[in-house]
Structures are given as C-alpha cells and as structure tokens.
Amino acid sequence: MSKNAMTSKLTLQLQQAATDPEDIFDLVCVGFGPASLAIAVALHDRGVRAKVLFIERQRSFSWHAGMLLPNARMQISFMKDLATLRDPRSKFTFVNYLKTKDRLVAFTNLSTFLPLRDEFNDYLTWCASQFEQDVRYCQETISILPINSCQEPVKSWQVVSKDVNTNRQGFVTARHVVVAIG
Ligand SMILES: Cc1cc2nc3c(=O)[nH]c(=O)nc-3n(C[C@H](O)[C@H](O)[C@H](O)COP(=O)(O)OP(=O)(O)OC[C@H]3O[C@@H](n4cnc5c(N)ncnc54)[C@H](O)[C@@H]3O)c2cc1C
C-alpha cells in the first residue's frame, strides 16, 4: 500500500472511531518543554479558560536533562524567564520562584544575572508542576492529521500518540495544534 493510501486509511479509521468528548481540546501542544510551558503560563496569567492538553514523551518535566553539567550557567539573563518580560507581576517569574524556595537573598548576593542551568531547570520544573493536570507524560506524538481534509480551512486535527512504555496508540481531537518539539 502506498504512503498516501495508508494515510487516507488511517484518516478514515480515525474519523470513524468514536471520539470521547473528554478527548476534544481547544489546543493541543506537542512537547512540553519551555516553549509549551511558556504557553501554559501565558494562558494561566491571562485567565484563558480553554481546554488545553500538553503531550510529552518524557516521564516527567526535564529541560535537556543530559546537559545539566555541574556549574554550567544560563547564557541569558534570568529576566528572560517564562513571564517577566510579558508580566513582571506574574507568579511564574524566576524571582517569585526564588522567593518561594527561600533563595532570593542568596541569589541576589551572587551578583549575577545568569543562574546555574541546574537551578533554572528546577525553576522550570517548579512551573511545570503547577500544570500536571494538563499534561500527559510518556506519550510520543507520531502523527497529526486533518479531520475532514477536504474541508478548507481545516477546523480540527487528530493528534495520534503512543505510550512510550507499551507502544499502545491513542488519539485526541484538537481545534488548534502547536508543535513545540525543540
Ligand atoms: C545545552 C543547552 C543549553 C541551552 N542554553 C540556553 C540558554 O542558556 N538560554 C536559552 O535561551 N536557550 C538555551 N538553549 C536553547 C534551548 O533550545 C531552549 O532553551 C529551550 O529548551 C527550547 O524549548 P523548546 O520547548 O522549544 O524545546 P525543548 O526544550 O527541546 O523541548 C521539546 C520537548 O518536546 C518533547 N518532544 C519531542 N518530540 C516529541 C514528540 N514526538 N512527542 C511528544 N513530545 C516530544 C521533548 O521531550 C522535549 O521535552 C539551550 C539548549 C541546550 C541544548
């Protein structure tokens, strides 16, 4: 079977499959790294009440885990965190993270704008932990297909993912999709 025929067959199967209303989302973000996390934070800060899902293949949030070398520092100022430049009063600023962890004075006394990568990873993980209910970990997205592909513009998408432990496939329906896989 040609690739096009296989894609058409899969599209048809997905259309025919009963879609659980629970699995219909306004927005699905594929990948839950800093880019998607920034979207989660911005939607939260603006009070947007959309139904959003983040799909991540790792077991839990981690920012380039293999590259957290001892004493390696960020290459940009902590002011370029997930919130400050958009809204310095957001609870998701790096400064609020430091305050929450009782590290504000110690960090200030370092006289640097460049946190350790390890600490910035902890900041990102702290932010991510506040969106646990919206994230499906251990899920790797393998295809994104338009529903009713004859319809222009496309109104919704089937996002197909597999469980990284069991290889079991499942899908959700999204009105909008952001691909933020790094
Ligand atoms: C060593 C290193 C140091 C860096 N230092 C800085 C710095 O100091 N300052 C700076 O601004 N930038 C730095 N960067 C750049 C870095 O790209 C960004 O900081 C940031 O990680 C980009 O975020 P992202 O969400 O776009 O991508 P990523 O961080 O790569 O996140 C993508 C996520 O998508 C997931 N994913 C991928 N494919 C799938 C799939 N098919 N299904 C489900 N999930 C999937 C991945 O597991 C990952 O969690 C650095 C990068 C590296 C590698």
The ligand as a MOL file (V3000), in Angstrom:
LIG
                    3D

  0  0  0     0  0            999 V3000
M  V30 BEGIN CTAB
M  V30 COUNTS 53 58 0 0 0
M  V30 BEGIN ATOM
M  V30 1 C 22.7970 22.5570 26.4170 0
M  V30 2 C 21.7990 23.6260 26.0240 0
M  V30 3 C 21.8690 24.8680 26.6420 0
M  V30 4 C 20.9550 25.8690 26.3110 0
M  V30 5 N 21.0580 27.0510 26.9760 0
M  V30 6 C 20.1640 28.0020 26.6950 0
M  V30 7 C 20.1940 29.2390 27.4230 0
M  V30 8 O 21.0330 29.4680 28.2920 0
M  V30 9 N 19.2700 30.1620 27.1050 0
M  V30 10 C 18.3300 29.9340 26.1410 0
M  V30 11 O 17.5030 30.7950 25.9030 0
M  V30 12 N 18.3060 28.8080 25.4480 0
M  V30 13 C 19.1890 27.8350 25.6920 0
M  V30 14 N 19.1380 26.6720 24.9960 0
M  V30 15 C 18.2120 26.5710 23.8510 0
M  V30 16 C 17.0050 25.6770 24.1150 0
M  V30 17 O 16.6290 25.1830 22.8560 0
M  V30 18 C 15.8630 26.4280 24.7520 0
M  V30 19 O 16.2600 26.9030 25.9980 0
M  V30 20 C 14.6100 25.5830 25.0370 0
M  V30 21 O 14.9480 24.2980 25.5170 0
M  V30 22 C 13.7340 25.4450 23.8210 0
M  V30 23 O 12.4750 24.9590 24.2910 0
M  V30 24 P 11.5190 24.1130 23.4090 0
M  V30 25 O 10.3320 23.8130 24.2660 0
M  V30 26 O 11.3190 24.7780 22.1070 0
M  V30 27 O 12.3310 22.7740 23.0530 0
M  V30 28 P 12.8810 21.6230 24.0080 0
M  V30 29 O 13.4660 22.1470 25.2480 0
M  V30 30 O 13.7690 20.7860 23.1360 0
M  V30 31 O 11.5710 20.7950 24.3910 0
M  V30 32 C 10.8930 19.9920 23.4600 0
M  V30 33 C 10.1090 18.9340 24.2290 0
M  V30 34 O 9.3460 18.1900 23.2980 0
M  V30 35 C 9.4290 16.8060 23.6400 0
M  V30 36 N 9.1640 16.0490 22.4220 0
M  V30 37 C 9.9290 15.9770 21.2970 0
M  V30 38 N 9.3350 15.2300 20.3520 0
M  V30 39 C 8.1380 14.8120 20.8900 0
M  V30 40 C 7.0670 14.0080 20.3950 0
M  V30 41 N 7.0820 13.4890 19.1540 0
M  V30 42 N 6.0190 13.7690 21.1950 0
M  V30 43 C 5.9800 14.2900 22.4600 0
M  V30 44 N 6.9730 15.0520 22.9810 0
M  V30 45 C 8.0310 15.3160 22.1990 0
M  V30 46 C 10.8530 16.6440 24.1870 0
M  V30 47 O 10.9420 15.5010 25.0280 0
M  V30 48 C 11.0190 17.9450 24.9620 0
M  V30 49 O 10.5970 17.8370 26.3040 0
M  V30 50 C 19.9970 25.6460 25.3020 0
M  V30 51 C 19.9410 24.3990 24.6840 0
M  V30 52 C 20.8190 23.3800 25.0380 0
M  V30 53 C 20.7300 22.0330 24.3500 0
M  V30 END ATOM
M  V30 BEGIN BOND
M  V30 1 1 1 2
M  V30 2 1 2 3
M  V30 3 2 2 52
M  V30 4 2 3 4
M  V30 5 1 4 5
M  V30 6 1 4 50
M  V30 7 2 5 6
M  V30 8 1 6 7
M  V30 9 1 6 13
M  V30 10 2 7 8
M  V30 11 1 7 9
M  V30 12 1 9 10
M  V30 13 2 10 11
M  V30 14 1 10 12
M  V30 15 2 12 13
M  V30 16 1 13 14
M  V30 17 1 14 15
M  V30 18 1 14 50
M  V30 19 1 15 16
M  V30 20 1 16 17
M  V30 21 1 16 18
M  V30 22 1 18 19
M  V30 23 1 18 20
M  V30 24 1 20 21
M  V30 25 1 20 22
M  V30 26 1 22 23
M  V30 27 1 23 24
M  V30 28 2 24 25
M  V30 29 1 24 26
M  V30 30 1 24 27
M  V30 31 1 27 28
M  V30 32 2 28 29
M  V30 33 1 28 30
M  V30 34 1 28 31
M  V30 35 1 31 32
M  V30 36 1 32 33
M  V30 37 1 33 34
M  V30 38 1 33 48
M  V30 39 1 34 35
M  V30 40 1 35 36
M  V30 41 1 35 46
M  V30 42 1 36 37
M  V30 43 1 36 45
M  V30 44 2 37 38
M  V30 45 1 38 39
M  V30 46 1 39 40
M  V30 47 2 39 45
M  V30 48 1 40 41
M  V30 49 2 40 42
M  V30 50 1 42 43
M  V30 51 2 43 44
M  V30 52 1 44 45
M  V30 53 1 46 47
M  V30 54 1 46 48
M  V30 55 1 48 49
M  V30 56 2 50 51
M  V30 57 1 51 52
M  V30 58 1 52 53
M  V30 END BOND
M  V30 END CTAB
M  END
